[in-house]
């Protein structure tokens, strides 16, 4: 008889429950419980908020699942190619196992995006020696697209020696700057993982080159001072024109379907399954070889509710920001001789801080027409009318990236509604929009740290936020001389998602420098064992400490590796010799 307790009902937590039941290794004497802080509608029926899994959120117009939707969380995956052994294997396999592969469609991105940088409009393909981007770079880097500059720096770091998943893992651990690397700061033979990416980009292309990469690439998070070994490999996935897939039923349908399968399999196998909502993990420790924990309710999230509980297997399927809060709470529990506070042991605490938190913000707007396709635009978008998703348009304004979802409603539901992801931004730009979440007549009446907006789904934008969005959209699409928002029609609905708020603290994560990424990936999965409790069955799963940060694949891979390596479950992964779930040492 074993109790499996999963803290967190996001991608990793639901995947853990689904795989435990899917493996058919449990018996009716075992039980599974998911403890989730949110109060989501996992059943996906009727109307209402659709936020069924952590940082995945397909927001439908007026919360009506029959209407158009915009992804205001994770929104795509890379389909696994069995010939080249590339892509997201576990996500692709899971989508097929759930019967959703029939809904898999292209998530179209353009290889010639419209750019609005430093007040100038241009298509990416028009950038050349005759018409350079408006950056005073020293090495003619402004005569090509920003992703070319990023690629050149990456190649200088790796010397093209990290071309597949296995060699990438090796480079993270032992990769050195190649003999031909030229720099007055970093010498050939320097361990790349001990260098900050911002530092080495400045070293190679100076400030204007770095600023062009940051502005023209669309993601500020990709050029921060993270682990240069990982950054050099990772950035290529986000270049405009990348091949992505999504689901016509909305990306959230992976997890609404998965939840239904969990309930169905649990009932069929006679395995007790419960979902406890409005509850969070407060603290966790080892007591004489037994995993003990406290929970707290949404009404009193900082106070343990009731007596401590125990479990046989604990899966902490939570982002680092939330885990750090648990570690802090556990630190102040009464100290007893037979109690081990493993999350605060030096090596565990060091590994927990091996990733950088990257706040992310998304704003969805719905309109009664696709004004971005109209003839009066000075530089019309190259929109493929046969598809509903197109982008990005990239700007250095706080909007940063814009995607055009159009009318993607499941069927004929009356008057069509057209959706736009009006702002997809991260890092320092999120603060610009966060200060517009309250109206100009409001002041804080509760601590900002108690703002759990992401747990509630997309929140209505204030009038000031809407006007700020419209004036920036007008400048991006009509030119730098625009001083009014009147060119943009009034939206039917505008909602925002601030992934920087608690309990997530970030939209995604990046490996910090001066860490052996492979060693951390292996060790942090079992923090109790890392702290010397060799029989501990507490596991940390999720995308943050994975080889696929910012992707659902990372959440699935860390979970699958735990189930395979520690619980002995047969894996659904294949080709592990070329596609390791996580990096080894």
ZIVENRA-V394583 format. One record per pair of residues at least 12 apart in sequence whose ideal C-beta (glycine too) atoms are under 10 Angstrom apart, sorted by the first residue. I is the first residue (numbers start at 1). GAP is how many residues later the second one is. If there is no record, write none. Layout:
# ZIVENRA-V394583
i: {I I}
gap: {GAP GAP}
This chain:
# ZIVENRA-V394583
i: {1 1 1 1 1 1 2 2 2 2 2 2 2 2 2 2 2 3 3 3 3 3 3 3 3 3 3 3 3 4 4 4 4 4 4 4 4 4 4 4 4 4 4 4 4 4 4 4 5 5 5 5 5 5 5 5 5 5 5 5 5 5 5 5 5 5 5 5 6 6 6 6 6 6 6 6 6 6 6 6 6 6 6 6 6 7 7 7 7 7 7 7 7 7 7 7 7 7 7 7 7 7 7 7 7 7 7 7 8 8 8 8 8 8 8 8 8 8 8 8 8 8 8 8 8 8 8 8 9 9 9 9 9 9 9 9 9 9 9 9 9 9 9 9 10 10 10 10 10 10 10 10 10 10 10 10 10 10 10 10 10 10 10 10 11 11 11 11 11 11 11 11 11 11 11 11 11 11 11 11 11 11 11 11 11 12 12 12 12 12 12 12 12 12 12 12 12 12 12 12 12 12 12 12 12 12 12 12 13 13 13 13 13 13 13 13 13 13 13 13 13 13 14 14 14 14 14 14 14 14 14 14 14 14 14 14 14 14 14 14 15 15 15 15 15 15 15 15 15 15 15 15 15 15 15 15 15 15 15 15 16 16 16 16 16 16 16 16 16 16 16 16 16 16 16 16 17 17 17 17 17 17 17 17 17 17 17 17 17 17 17 18 18 18 18 18 18 18 18 18 18 18 18 19 19 19 19 19 19 19 19 19 19 19 19 19 19 20 20 20 20 20 20 20 20 20 20 20 20 21 21 21 21 21 21 21 21 21 21 22 22 22 22 22 22 22 22 23 23 23 23 23 23 23 24 24 24 24 24 25 25 25 25 25 25 26 26 26 26 26 26 26 27 27 27 28 28 28 28 28 29 29 29 30 30 30 30 30 30 31 31 31 31 31 31 31 32 32 32 32 32 32 32 32 32 33 33 33 33 33 33 33 34 34 34 34 34 34 34 34 34 34 35 35 35 35 35 35 35 35 35 35 35 35 36 36 36 36 36 36 36 36 36 36 37 37 37 37 37 37 37 37 37 37 37 37 37 37 37 37 37 38 38 38 38 38 38 38 38 38 38 38 38 38 38 38 39 39 39 39 39 39 39 40 40 40 40 40 40 40 40 40 40 40 40 40 41 41 41 41 41 42 42 42 42 42 42 42 42 42 43 43 43 43 44 44 44 44 44 44 44 44 44 44 44 45 45 46 46 46 47 47 47 47 47 47 47 48 48 48 48 48 49 49 49 49 50 50 50 50 50 50 50 50 50 50 51 51 51 51 51 51 51 51 51 51 52 52 52 52 52 52 52 52 52 52 53 53 53 53 53 53 53 53 53 53 53 54 54 54 54 54 54 54 54 54 54 54 54 54 54 54 55 55 55 55 55 55 55 55 55 55 55 55 55 55 55 55 55 56 56 56 56 56 56 56 56 56 56 56 56 56 56 57 57 57 57 57 57 57 57 57 57 57 57 57 57 57 57 57 57 58 58 58 58 58 58 58 58 58 58 58 58 58 58 58 58 58 58 59 59 59 59 59 59 59 59 59 59 59 59 59 59 59 59 60 60 60 60 60 60 60 60 60 60 61 61 61 61 61 61 61 61 61 61 61 62 62 62 62 62 63 63 63 63 64 64 64 65 65 65 65 65 65 65 65 66 66 66 66 66 66 67 67 67 67 67 67 67 67 67 67 67 67 68 68 68 68 68 68 68 68 68 68 68 68 68 68 69 69 69 69 69 69 69 69 69 69 69 69 70 70 70 70 70 70 70 70 70 70 70 70 70 70 70 70 70 70 71 71 71 71 71 71 71 71 71 71 71 71 71 71 71 72 72 72 72 72 72 72 72 72 72 72 72 72 73 73 73 73 73 73 73 73 73 73 73 74 74 74 74 74 74 74 74 74 74 74 75 75 75 75 75 75 75 75 75 75 75 75 75 76 76 76 76 76 76 76 76 76 76 76 76 76 76 76 77 77 77 77 77 77 77 77 77 77 77 77 77 77 77 77 77 78 78 78 78 78 78 78 78 78 78 78 79 79 79 79 79 79 79 79 79 80 80 80 80 80 80 80 80 80 81 82 82 84 84 85 85 85 85 85 85 85 85 86 86 86 86 87 87 87 87 88 88 88 88 88 88 88 88 88 88 89 89 89 89 89 89 89 89 89 89 89 89 90 90 90 90 90 90 90 90 90 90 90 90 90 90 91 91 91 91 91 91 91 91 91 91 92 92 92 93 93 93 93 93 94 94 94 94 94 94 94 94 95 95 95 95 95 95 95 97 97 97 97 98 98 98 98 98 98 98 98 99 99 100 100 100 100 100 100 100 101 101 102 102 102 103 103 103 103 103 103 103 103 104 104 104 104 104 105 105 105 105 105 105 105 105 105 106 106 106 106 106 106 106 106 107 107 107 107 107 107 107 107 107 107 107 107 107 108 108 108 108 108 108 108 108 108 108 108 108 108 108 109 109 109 109 109 109 109 109 109 109 109 109 110 110 110 110 110 110 110 110 110 110 110 110 110 111 111 111 111 111 111 111 111 111 112 112 112 112 112 112 112 112 113 113 113 113 113 113 113 113 113 113 113 113 113 113 113 114 114 114 114 114 114 114 114 114 114 114 114 114 114 115 115 115 115 115 115 115 115 115 115 115 115 115 115 115 115 116 116 116 116 116 116 116 116 116 116 116 116 116 116 116 116 117 117 117 117 117 117 117 117 117 117 117 117 118 118 118 118 118 118 118 118 118 119 119 119 119 119 119 119 120 120 120 120 121 121 121 121 121 121 121 121 121 121 121 122 122 122 123 123 123 124 124 124 124 124 124 124 124 124 125 125 126 127 127 127 127 127 127 127 128 128 128 129 129 129 130 131 132 132 133 133 133 133 133 133 133 134 134 134 134 135 135 135 135 135 135 135 135 135 135 135 136 136 136 136 136 136 137 137 137 137 137 137 137 137 137 137 138 138 138 138 138 139 139 139 139 139 139 140 141 141 141 141 141 141 141 141 141 142 142 142 142 145 145 145 145 145 145 146 146 146 146 146 146 146 146 146 146 146 146 146 147 147 147 147 147 147 147 147 147 147 147 148 148 148 149 149 149 149 149 149 149 149 149 150 150 150 150 150 150 150 150 150 150 150 150 150 150 150 150 151 151 151 151 152 152 152 153 153 153 153 153 153 153 153 153 153 153 153 153 153 154 154 154 154 154 154 154 154 154 155 155 155 156 156 156 156 156 156 156 156 156 156 157 157 157 157 157 157 157 157 157 157 157 157 157 157 157 157 157 157 158 158 158 158 158 158 158 158 158 159 159 159 159 159 159 159 159 159 159 160 161 161 161 162 162 162 162 162 162 163 164 164 165 165 165 165 165 165 165 165 165 166 166 166 166 166 166 167 168 168 168 168 168 168 168 168 168 169 169 169 169 169 169 169 169 169 169 170 170 170 171 171 171 171 171 171 171 171 171 172 172 172 172 172 172 172 172 172 172 172 172 172 172 172 172 172 173 173 173 173 173 173 173 173 173 173 173 174 174 174 174 174 174 174 175 175 175 175 175 175 175 175 175 176 176 176 176 176 176 176 176 177 177 177 177 177 177 177 177 178 181 181 182 182 183 183 183 184 185 185 185 185 185 186 186 186 186 186 190 191 191 191 191 191 192 192 192 192 192 192 192 192 193 193 193 193 193 193 193 193 193 193 193 193 194 194 194 194 194 194 194 195 195 195 195 195 195 195 195 196 196 196 196 196 196 196 196 196 197 197 197 197 197 197 197 197 197 197 197 197 197 197 197 197 198 198 198 198 198 198 198 198 198 198 199 199 199 200 200 200 200 200 201 201 201 201 201 201 202 210 211 211 212 213 214 214 215 215 215 215 215 216 216 216 216 217 217 217 217 217 217 217 218 218 218 218 218 218 218 218 218 218 218 218 218 218 218 219 219 219 219 219 219 219 219 219 219 219 219 219 219 220 220 220 220 220 220 220 220 220 220 221 221 221 221 221 221 221 221 221 221 221 221 221 221 222 222 222 222 222 222 222 222 222 223 223 224 224 224 224 224 224 225 225 225 225 226 226 226 226 226 226 226 226 226 227 227 227 227 227 227 227 227 227 227 228 228 229 229 229 229 229 230 230 230 230 230 230 230 230 231 231 231 233 234 234 234 234 234 234 237 237 237 238 238 240 240 240 240 244 246 246 246 248 248 248 249 249 250 250 251 254 255 259 262 263 276 276 277 277 278 278 278 278 278 278 279 279 279 279 279 279 280 280 280 280 280 280 280 280 280 280 280 280 280 280 281 281 281 281 281 281 281 281 281 281 281 281 281 281 282 282 282 282 282 282 282 282 282 282 282 282 282 282 282 282 283 283 283 283 283 283 283 283 283 283 283 283 283 283 283 284 284 284 284 284 284 284 284 284 284 284 284 284 284 284 284 285 285 285 285 285 285 285 285 285 285 285 285 285 286 286 286 286 286 286 286 286 286 286 286 286 287 287 287 287 287 287 288 288 288 288 288 289 289 289 289 289 290 290 290 290 290 290 291 291 291 291 291 291 291 291 291 291 291 291 292 292 292 292 292 292 292 292 293 293 293 293 293 293 293 293 293 294 294 294 294 294 294 294 294 295 295 296 298 298 301 301 301 301 301 302 302 302 302 303 304 304 308 311 311 312 313 313 313 313 313 313 314 314 314 314 314 314 315 315 315 315 315 315 315 315 315 316 316 316 316 316 316 316 317 317 317 317 317 317 317 318 318 318 318 318 318 319 319 319 319 319 319 319 319 319 319 319 319 319 320 320 320 320 320 320 320 320 320 320 320 320 320 320 320 321 321 321 321 321 321 321 321 321 321 321 322 322 322 322 322 323 323 323 323 323 323 323 323 323 323 324 324 324 324 324 324 325 325 325 325 326 327 327 327 327 327 327 327 327 327 328 328 329 330 330 330 331 331 331 340 340 340 340 340 341 342 342 342 342 342 342 342 342 342 342 343 343 343 343 343 343 344 344 345 345 345 345 345 345 346 347 347 347 347 347 347 347 348 348 348 348 348 348 348 348 348 348 349 349 350 350 350 350 350 351 351 351 351 351 351 351 351 351 351 351 352 352 352 352 352 352 353 353 354 354 354 354 354 354 354 354 354 354 354 354 354 354 354 355 355 355 355 355 355 355 355 355 355 355 355 355 355 355 356 356 356 356 356 356 356 356 356 356 357 357 357 357 357 357 357 357 357 358 358 358 358 358 358 358 358 358 358 358 358 358 359 359 359 359 359 359 359 359 359 359 359 359 359 359 359 359 359 360 360 360 360 360 360 360 360 360 360 360 360 360 360 360 361 361 361 361 361 361 361 361 361 361 361 361 361 361 361 361 361 361 361 361 361 362 362 362 362 362 362 362 362 362 362 362 362 362 362 362 362 362 363 363 363 363 363 363 363 363 363 363 363 363 363 363 363 363 363 363 363 363 363 364 364 364 364 364 364 364 364 364 364 364 364 364 364 364 364 365 365 365 365 365 365 365 365 365 365 365 365 365 365 365 365 365 365 365 365 365 366 366 366 366 366 366 366 366 366 366 366 366 367 367 367 367 367 367 367 367 367 367 367 367 368 368 368 368 368 368 368 368 369 369 369 369 370 370 370 370 370 370 370 370 370 371 371 371 371 371 371 371 372 372 372 372 372 372 372 372 372 372 372 373 373 373 373 373 374 376 376 376 377 377 377 377 378 378 378 379 379 379 379 380 381 381 381 381 383 383 385 387 387 387 388 388 388 388 388 388 388 388 389 389 389 389 389 389 389 390 390 390 390 390 391 391 391 391 391 391 392 392 392 393 393 393 393 394 394 395 395 395 395 395 395 395 396 397 397 397 397 397 397 397 397 397 398 398 398 398 398 398 398 398 398 398 398 398 399 399 399 399 399 399 399 399 399 399 399 399 399 399 400 400 400 400 400 400 400 400 400 401 401 401 401 401 401 402 402 402 402 402 402 402 402 402 403 403 403 403 403 403 404 404 404 404 404 405 405 405 405 406 406 406 407 415 417 417 418 418 419 419 419 420 420 420 420 422 422 422 422 422 422 422 422 422 422 422 423 423 423 423 423 423 424 425 426 426 426 426 426 427 427 427 430 430 430 430 430 430 431 431 432 432 433 433 433 433 433 433 433 434 434 434 434 434 434 434 434 435 435 436 436 436 436 436 436 436 436 436 436 437 437 437 437 437 437 437 437 437 437 437 438 438 438 439 439 439 439 440 440 440 441 442 448 448 449 449 450 450 451 451 451 451 452 452 452 452 453 453 453 453 453 453 453 453 454 454 454 454 454 454 454 454 454 454 455 455 455 455 456 456 457 457 458 458 458 458 458 459 459 459 459 459 459 460 460 460 460 461 461 461 461 461 462 462 463 465 465 466 466 466 466 466 467 467 468 469 469 469 469 469 470 470 470 470 470 470 470 470 470 471 471 471 471 471 471 472 472 473 473 473 473 474 474 474 475 506 506 507 508 508 508 508 508 508 509 509 509 509 509 509 509 509 510 510 510 511 511 511 511 511 516 516 517 517 517 517 517 517 518 518 518 518 518 518 519 519 519 520 520 520 520 521 521 521 521 521 521 521 521 521 521 521 521 522 522 522 522 522 522 522 523 523 523 524 524 524 524 524 524 524 525 525 525 525 525 525 525 525 525 525 525 525 525 526 526 526 526 526 526 527 527 528 529 536 537 537 537 539 539 539 539 539 539 539 539 540 540 541 541 541 541 541 541 541 541 541 541 542 542 542 542 542 543 543 543 543 543 544 545 545 546 546 546 546 546 546 547 547 547 547 547 547 548 548 553 554 554 556 556 556 557 557 557 557 557 558 558 559 560 560 560 560 561 561 561 561 561 562 562 563 564 564 565 565}
gap: {26 27 28 29 30 311 24 25 27 28 29 30 309 310 311 535 565 27 28 29 30 269 288 306 307 308 309 310 311 12 13 16 17 22 26 27 28 29 30 267 269 307 308 309 310 311 533 563 26 27 28 29 30 271 276 279 286 288 290 304 305 306 307 308 309 310 311 533 14 26 27 28 29 30 269 305 307 308 309 310 311 312 533 535 553 26 27 28 29 30 272 273 274 277 286 288 304 307 308 309 310 311 315 316 319 531 533 534 26 27 28 29 30 45 46 272 273 307 308 309 310 311 314 315 495 533 534 547 25 26 27 28 29 31 33 43 44 45 246 250 266 267 268 308 24 26 28 30 42 43 44 45 46 63 245 307 308 309 494 531 532 533 542 545 42 43 44 45 63 80 83 243 244 247 306 530 531 532 540 541 542 543 544 545 548 41 42 303 304 305 306 307 527 528 529 530 531 532 534 540 542 543 544 545 546 547 548 550 21 22 23 40 41 242 302 303 304 305 528 529 542 546 20 22 28 38 39 40 42 240 241 242 244 245 247 248 261 303 541 545 38 75 76 79 239 240 243 247 300 302 526 527 537 540 541 542 543 544 545 548 16 18 246 297 299 301 523 525 539 540 542 543 544 546 547 551 15 16 17 241 242 244 245 246 248 249 256 258 298 300 542 76 79 80 237 239 240 241 243 244 247 538 541 71 75 239 243 537 540 541 543 544 545 548 550 552 553 12 242 245 246 251 253 293 295 539 543 547 549 240 241 242 243 244 245 247 248 250 252 72 75 236 239 240 243 547 550 540 544 545 546 547 548 549 241 244 245 247 546 244 538 542 543 544 545 239 240 243 244 245 246 247 242 243 244 238 241 242 243 244 241 242 243 239 240 241 242 282 283 235 240 241 242 243 280 281 230 234 239 240 241 242 243 281 283 239 240 241 242 243 276 278 225 228 239 240 241 242 243 245 281 283 239 240 241 242 243 244 245 246 258 260 274 282 17 18 239 240 241 242 243 244 281 419 239 240 241 242 243 244 258 259 260 261 264 281 285 415 418 465 466 13 14 15 16 239 240 241 242 260 414 416 417 418 419 465 12 238 239 240 259 416 417 12 13 14 17 212 215 216 219 235 237 415 416 417 22 24 215 218 416 213 214 216 217 218 220 221 233 235 213 216 217 220 14 21 205 206 208 209 211 212 213 215 216 20 211 17 18 19 13 15 16 17 18 19 20 12 15 16 17 409 14 407 408 409 13 14 15 19 200 202 203 206 407 408 21 22 201 204 403 404 405 406 407 446 198 200 201 202 203 204 205 206 207 405 20 21 198 199 201 202 203 205 206 499 502 19 20 201 263 264 265 400 401 445 449 450 488 489 498 501 17 18 19 264 305 399 442 444 449 451 452 453 487 488 495 497 500 15 16 17 18 19 194 195 196 197 198 199 200 496 499 12 13 14 15 16 17 18 193 194 195 305 307 397 400 401 438 440 442 12 13 14 15 16 17 188 189 191 192 193 194 195 196 197 198 350 400 12 13 14 191 193 303 305 307 360 362 398 399 434 436 437 438 190 192 304 306 348 349 350 357 359 398 303 305 346 348 352 356 357 358 431 432 434 304 355 430 431 433 394 395 430 432 345 349 353 184 185 187 188 191 344 345 348 343 344 345 346 347 348 299 340 341 342 343 346 347 348 349 350 352 426 296 298 320 337 338 339 340 341 342 345 348 349 350 351 180 181 182 183 295 297 336 339 340 341 348 350 180 292 293 294 295 296 319 333 334 335 338 349 350 351 352 388 425 427 36 175 176 179 180 181 291 293 318 332 334 348 350 353 426 289 290 291 292 349 352 382 385 386 423 424 425 427 178 179 287 289 381 384 385 424 426 431 434 172 177 178 180 433 434 469 476 477 478 481 32 169 171 172 175 176 177 287 314 328 330 346 349 12 15 30 31 33 166 167 168 169 170 171 175 313 475 476 13 14 15 17 18 27 30 167 168 169 170 174 177 471 474 475 476 13 14 29 159 164 165 166 167 470 473 475 12 13 16 22 25 27 164 165 166 12 13 15 16 165 473 494 495 499 162 492 493 80 494 79 80 81 489 490 492 493 494 78 79 492 493 156 158 466 492 156 157 460 463 464 465 466 468 469 491 76 464 467 468 471 483 484 485 486 487 490 492 458 462 463 464 465 466 467 469 470 481 482 483 489 491 154 163 457 460 461 462 463 464 465 466 12 153 461 463 467 479 480 481 160 163 164 458 459 462 466 478 150 152 158 159 162 163 457 160 161 164 475 155 156 157 158 159 160 162 163 158 162 147 148 149 153 154 157 158 144 146 145 146 147 143 144 145 146 147 150 151 154 141 142 143 144 145 140 141 142 143 144 282 283 284 303 137 138 139 140 278 281 282 283 135 136 137 138 139 140 144 280 281 282 283 284 296 133 135 136 138 275 276 278 279 280 281 282 283 295 296 129 130 131 132 133 134 135 280 281 282 283 294 13 14 15 130 131 271 272 273 274 280 281 282 283 13 14 34 36 128 129 130 131 271 12 13 14 33 128 129 269 270 12 32 103 105 127 128 268 269 277 278 279 280 281 288 289 258 263 265 266 267 268 277 278 279 280 281 288 362 363 12 18 19 30 31 100 101 103 125 264 277 278 279 280 281 361 99 263 277 278 279 280 281 283 286 356 359 360 361 362 363 364 16 17 18 29 94 95 98 99 277 278 279 280 15 16 17 93 94 97 277 278 362 15 277 278 356 360 361 362 13 14 359 360 256 257 258 272 274 354 355 356 357 358 359 12 94 257 256 258 259 20 21 22 23 24 92 116 117 270 20 257 253 15 16 17 18 19 21 89 14 15 16 13 14 15 13 12 12 80 12 13 16 75 79 82 83 74 78 81 262 14 70 72 73 74 75 76 77 78 80 81 70 71 72 73 75 76 12 68 69 70 71 72 73 74 75 76 67 68 69 70 71 13 65 66 67 69 70 69 12 63 64 65 67 68 69 71 72 66 67 70 74 67 71 72 94 95 96 63 65 66 67 68 69 70 71 72 77 93 94 248 66 69 70 71 88 89 91 92 93 94 95 65 68 91 52 55 56 60 61 63 64 67 68 51 55 59 62 63 64 66 67 72 73 81 82 85 86 88 89 81 84 85 88 52 53 57 44 47 48 50 51 52 56 57 60 70 75 78 79 82 43 47 74 77 78 79 80 81 82 23 77 81 21 22 24 25 26 27 44 47 48 76 14 18 19 20 21 24 29 35 38 40 43 44 47 71 72 74 75 76 13 17 19 20 34 70 71 74 75 12 16 17 18 19 20 21 22 29 73 18 14 15 17 13 30 67 68 70 71 70 414 415 68 382 383 410 413 414 415 416 418 411 412 413 414 417 418 66 61 62 64 65 66 349 379 412 415 64 348 349 352 378 411 413 414 415 416 348 413 414 21 22 58 59 61 62 346 347 412 20 21 55 57 58 60 61 339 343 344 345 346 347 348 349 375 411 18 20 56 343 344 345 346 348 410 411 412 17 18 19 55 342 344 411 15 16 17 18 53 54 55 57 58 12 13 14 15 16 17 18 53 12 13 14 15 18 23 51 52 14 19 23 21 22 17 20 21 19 14 15 17 18 19 13 14 17 18 42 38 37 38 322 323 325 35 36 37 38 39 40 41 321 34 35 36 37 318 319 320 321 322 323 324 325 33 34 35 319 320 321 322 30 32 33 34 36 37 318 319 28 29 30 31 32 35 316 317 318 13 25 26 27 28 29 30 31 32 33 34 35 37 38 313 316 12 15 16 25 26 27 28 30 33 315 26 29 314 25 28 31 32 313 12 13 22 24 27 30 23 13 12 185 184 22 182 213 179 180 181 182 185 24 178 179 180 18 21 22 23 177 183 184 20 21 22 173 174 175 176 177 178 182 183 184 206 207 208 16 19 139 141 173 175 181 182 205 206 207 208 289 331 138 140 176 180 205 206 207 208 209 210 17 135 137 138 139 204 205 206 285 286 287 288 289 329 12 13 15 16 136 204 205 288 328 12 204 132 134 202 203 204 286 131 285 287 288 129 130 132 283 284 285 286 287 323 127 128 129 283 284 285 286 287 288 290 283 285 282 284 286 287 288 280 281 282 283 285 287 317 319 279 280 282 314 276 277 313 314 315 316 311 313 314 154 312 151 152 154 161 145 142 143 162 140 160 162 159 161 158 160 301 298 297 16 13 12 19 21 20 21 18 19 20 21 23 177 16 17 18 19 22 26 14 15 16 17 18 21 22 25 38 42 45 46 175 223 12 13 14 15 33 35 36 37 41 42 44 45 48 49 12 13 14 15 18 19 20 21 22 23 26 43 44 47 48 51 12 13 21 25 42 43 44 45 46 47 48 49 50 58 60 24 27 30 32 39 42 43 45 46 49 57 58 59 243 244 254 23 45 46 48 51 54 55 56 57 58 59 243 253 52 53 54 55 56 242 245 246 247 249 250 252 21 23 49 51 52 53 48 49 50 51 52 49 51 244 246 247 18 20 21 22 48 246 18 19 20 21 22 23 51 237 242 245 246 247 15 16 17 18 19 22 41 47 15 16 17 18 21 23 33 37 245 12 13 14 15 32 35 36 39 13 14 33 154 157 24 149 151 201 202 23 27 147 148 26 25 29 25 226 227 225 224 225 226 249 253 254 214 222 223 224 225 226 222 223 224 225 226 227 244 247 248 27 211 222 223 224 225 226 222 223 224 225 238 241 242 185 186 222 223 224 226 36 38 180 184 185 186 187 188 189 190 223 224 225 32 33 34 35 36 37 184 185 186 189 204 220 222 224 225 36 38 179 180 181 182 183 184 185 188 223 180 181 182 183 220 20 29 180 182 201 204 217 219 221 222 19 25 28 29 33 181 124 177 178 180 17 14 15 16 17 18 21 22 25 200 15 16 14 12 13 14 12 13 18 188 191 192 193 196 190 184 185 186 187 188 189 190 191 194 196 184 185 187 188 195 197 183 187 182 183 185 186 187 188 185 173 176 177 180 183 184 185 175 176 178 179 180 181 182 183 184 192 178 182 165 170 173 174 180 164 168 169 170 171 172 173 176 179 189 194 168 172 175 188 192 193 159 162 155 157 158 159 160 161 162 163 165 166 167 169 170 190 191 151 153 154 155 156 157 160 162 165 169 188 189 190 191 194 71 150 152 153 154 155 156 157 188 193 143 147 148 149 150 151 152 153 187 68 69 72 141 142 147 148 149 150 151 152 191 192 66 67 68 69 70 71 72 75 139 140 141 142 145 146 147 148 149 64 65 66 67 69 70 137 138 139 140 144 146 147 148 190 37 39 62 63 64 65 66 68 69 70 71 72 73 76 135 136 137 138 139 140 146 39 41 59 60 61 62 63 64 68 71 96 133 134 135 136 137 145 36 39 57 58 59 60 61 62 70 73 95 98 102 103 105 106 131 132 133 134 135 39 41 55 56 57 58 59 60 94 97 127 129 130 131 132 133 37 40 53 54 55 56 57 58 96 101 104 105 108 123 124 126 127 128 129 130 131 39 41 51 52 53 54 56 125 126 127 128 129 50 51 52 53 55 121 122 123 124 125 126 127 47 48 49 50 121 122 123 124 47 48 49 120 13 15 34 36 37 46 48 49 50 47 49 102 106 116 117 118 18 21 30 32 34 46 48 101 104 105 116 12 17 31 33 45 103 101 102 111 100 101 102 110 99 100 101 14 98 99 100 97 12 21 23 96 21 23 21 17 19 21 16 17 18 19 20 21 30 31 14 15 16 17 19 30 32 12 13 14 15 16 12 13 14 29 30 33 12 29 32 27 80 83 84 30 82 28 30 77 78 80 81 82 33 26 28 32 35 74 75 76 78 79 25 27 30 31 32 33 34 35 38 70 71 74 22 23 24 25 26 30 33 34 69 70 73 74 76 77 23 24 25 26 27 29 30 32 72 20 21 22 23 24 25 18 19 20 21 22 70 71 74 75 16 17 18 19 20 21 14 15 16 17 18 13 14 15 16 12 13 14 12 77 75 76 73 74 72 73 74 49 53 71 74 39 44 47 48 50 51 54 66 69 72 74 42 45 46 49 50 73 83 82 73 74 80 81 82 73 79 80 68 69 70 71 76 77 67 69 36 40 28 32 35 36 63 65 67 14 17 19 31 62 64 66 67 29 30 25 26 27 28 29 30 31 32 33 60 14 16 22 23 24 25 27 28 59 61 64 24 26 27 23 24 25 26 22 23 24 21 20 53 54 52 53 51 52 47 49 50 51 49 50 51 52 43 44 45 46 47 48 49 51 43 44 45 46 47 48 49 50 51 53 46 47 48 49 41 45 38 40 35 36 37 38 39 35 36 37 38 39 42 33 34 35 36 30 32 33 34 35 32 34 31 29 31 19 22 24 25 28 18 21 17 16 19 22 25 27 14 15 16 17 18 19 20 21 24 12 13 14 15 16 17 13 16 12 14 15 18 12 13 14 12 38 44 43 35 36 41 42 43 46 33 34 35 36 37 40 41 45 34 39 40 33 34 35 36 38 67 69 28 29 30 65 66 68 29 62 64 65 66 67 64 65 66 25 62 63 65 24 25 26 36 37 40 59 60 61 62 63 64 23 39 43 60 61 62 63 17 22 62 15 16 17 20 21 34 58 13 14 15 16 20 21 33 34 36 37 40 41 57 12 13 14 36 39 40 12 13 12 37 30 25 29 30 19 20 22 23 24 26 27 28 18 22 13 14 15 16 17 18 19 20 21 22 12 13 14 16 17 12 13 14 15 16 14 13 37 12 13 15 35 36 37 14 32 33 34 35 36 33 34 28 27 28 16 17 25 16 22 23 24 25 23 24 22 12 13 21 22 12 15 19 20 21 19 20 18 12 17 16 17}
